[in-house]
Amino acid sequence: MNIVALIAFSGAICFAQDTQKPVCNAKTQGQFWPAEANSSPDAVRRLTQSGEIEMCSQGVWRYKWEHLSVSVRDLAKGKDLGTPQLKTSGAGKGK
């Protein structure tokens, strides 16, 4: 029963944080969230390093908040981007 209460409380906290974020639209395009990053280069650096900074940007159909940084741990779990490999042909090999 305590687990259910904890999950509900955690969801309420997450929802409360999202409601404070301004709407991402043409007026806020290019602005950072948290708002302190819009006026402080130190805040931009700190928030980027922690992965908390987002920027309002225009997608194909709508505006949306996007994270500016990616964790190396996320890359390890994500898709394999692959490394370019050199293709060698049989030409030039001696017999």
C-alpha positions in Angstrom: 0.0 0.0 0.0 2.9 2.3 0.7 4.3 1.7 -2.8 1.1 2.9 -4.4 1.1 6.0 -2.2 4.7 6.7 -3.2 4.0 6.3 -6.9 1.0 8.6 -6.7 3.0 11.2 -4.8 5.9 10.9 -7.3 3.5 11.4 -10.2 2.0 14.4 -8.5 5.4 16.0 -8.1 6.3 15.4 -11.7 3.0 16.8 -12.9 3.5 19.9 -10.7 6.9 20.6 -12.2 5.5 20.3 -15.7 2.7 22.8 -15.0 5.2 25.5 -14.1 7.0 25.3 -17.4 5.7 27.9 -19.9 4.0 26.9 -23.0 6.4 26.4 -25.9 5.1 28.5 -28.8 6.4 31.1 -31.3 6.7 33.7 -28.5 9.0 31.4 -26.4 10.9 29.8 -29.3 14.7 29.8 -28.6 14.2 30.3 -24.8 15.7 27.9 -22.2 14.0 26.1 -19.4 14.6 26.5 -16.4 14.2 30.2 -17.0 17.3 31.2 -15.1 19.4 29.9 -18.0 18.1 32.8 -20.2 20.0 35.3 -18.2 23.0 33.5 -16.7 25.8 31.8 -18.7 26.8 30.0 -15.4 23.3 28.6 -15.1 23.5 27.4 -18.8 26.7 25.6 -18.1 25.5 24.0 -14.8 22.2 22.9 -16.2 23.8 21.5 -19.4 26.2 19.5 -17.4 23.4 18.0 -15.3 21.2 17.4 -18.4 18.3 19.5 -17.1 18.3 22.3 -19.6 15.6 22.4 -22.4 15.1 24.8 -25.3 11.8 25.6 -27.0 12.1 24.7 -30.6 9.9 24.3 -33.6 9.3 20.8 -34.9 7.7 19.8 -38.1 4.1 20.4 -36.9 4.4 22.1 -33.5 6.6 23.7 -30.9 8.2 21.5 -28.2 10.7 21.6 -25.4 13.8 19.6 -26.3 16.7 18.6 -24.1 20.0 20.1 -25.4 22.4 17.5 -23.9 22.7 13.8 -24.1 24.1 11.5 -21.4 26.8 9.1 -22.5 24.9 6.4 -20.6 21.9 7.0 -22.8 24.0 6.5 -25.9 25.2 3.2 -24.7 21.6 2.0 -24.2 20.3 3.5 -27.4 20.6 2.6 -31.0 23.9 1.5 -32.4 25.1 4.4 -34.6 27.8 2.2 -36.0 31.2 3.3 -37.1 32.2 3.9 -40.7 34.0 0.9 -42.1 36.3 0.9 -45.0 35.3 -1.4 -47.8 38.1 -3.0 -49.6 37.8 -4.5 -53.0 39.7 -7.4 -54.4 41.4 -5.2 -57.0 45.1 -4.8 -56.6 45.7 -8.0 -54.8 48.5 -10.1 -56.2 48.2 -13.9 -56.9 
